[in-house]
Amino acid sequence: MKKRIVSFLAFLGAGAAMFAQDAATAAAGVAGAGDSLKYLAAAIAVGLACLASGIAVGKIGAAAMGAMSENPELSGKALPFVGLAEGICLWGMLVAVLILFR
């Protein structure tokens, strides 16, 4: 698992280096390396938040459906937890907006 994370981060770093522009274009007023890293950071924020949200909704949703199959009265207590897990994705989007418009 650790090798996958390291290789994923190396892949992201290589992508940022490919799309980064040199100092001459940055001095001319064109987007420079700082802007490309800003876009990369926003993409990572949204991507990881949505990935975590999907994992959380999958686990919580399965547990909620199992609990509701045994006791249907638990539906009102179990479904808000699914909504809380979906909120993780919204927080990632908010962080990306804050990064982009800073």
SVG drawing of the C-alpha trace seen along z (x, -y; Angstrom):
<svg xmlns="http://www.w3.org/2000/svg" viewBox="-40 -40 53 49">
<polyline fill="none" stroke="black" stroke-width="0.4" points="0.0,0.0 2.8,-2.4 4.5,-1.7 1.2,-2.7 1.0,-6.0 4.6,-6.9 4.2,-6.0 1.0,-8.0 2.7,-11.1 5.6,-10.7 3.2,-10.5 1.5,-13.7 4.9,-15.4 5.9,-14.4 2.6,-15.8 3.1,-19.1 6.7,-19.3 5.5,-18.6 2.9,-21.4 4.9,-23.9 6.2,-26.8 9.6,-28.5 10.3,-31.8 10.3,-33.7 6.7,-33.0 5.8,-33.8 7.6,-37.2 5.6,-37.9 2.3,-37.7 1.4,-34.1 0.4,-31.6 3.6,-30.2 4.5,-27.1 2.8,-28.5 -0.6,-28.5 -0.1,-25.0 0.6,-23.8 -2.5,-25.7 -4.6,-23.8 -2.9,-20.5 -3.6,-21.2 -7.2,-21.9 -7.6,-18.7 -6.0,-16.7 -8.3,-18.2 -11.4,-17.4 -10.2,-14.0 -9.2,-12.7 -12.3,-14.2 -14.6,-12.4 -12.7,-9.2 -12.9,-9.3 -16.6,-10.2 -17.3,-7.3 -15.6,-4.8 -17.5,-6.2 -20.9,-6.2 -20.3,-2.6 -19.4,-1.3 -22.0,-3.4 -24.7,-2.7 -24.2,1.1 -24.3,1.0 -27.4,-1.2 -29.2,1.1 -28.3,4.1 -29.6,2.5 -32.8,1.4 -33.4,4.9 -33.4,6.1 -35.3,3.2 -37.1,0.8 -37.5,-1.8 -33.8,-2.6 -34.2,-4.2 -34.5,-7.7 -31.4,-7.2 -29.2,-5.6 -29.7,-7.7 -28.3,-11.0 -25.0,-9.3 -24.9,-8.7 -25.6,-12.4 -22.7,-13.3 -20.4,-11.1 -21.5,-12.8 -20.6,-16.1 -16.9,-15.2 -17.0,-15.7 -18.5,-19.2 -15.7,-20.1 -13.2,-19.1 -14.9,-21.2 -14.9,-24.2 -11.2,-23.8 -10.5,-23.7 -12.5,-26.9 -10.5,-28.6 -7.2,-27.4 -8.2,-28.6 -9.5,-32.0 -6.8,-32.9"/>
</svg>
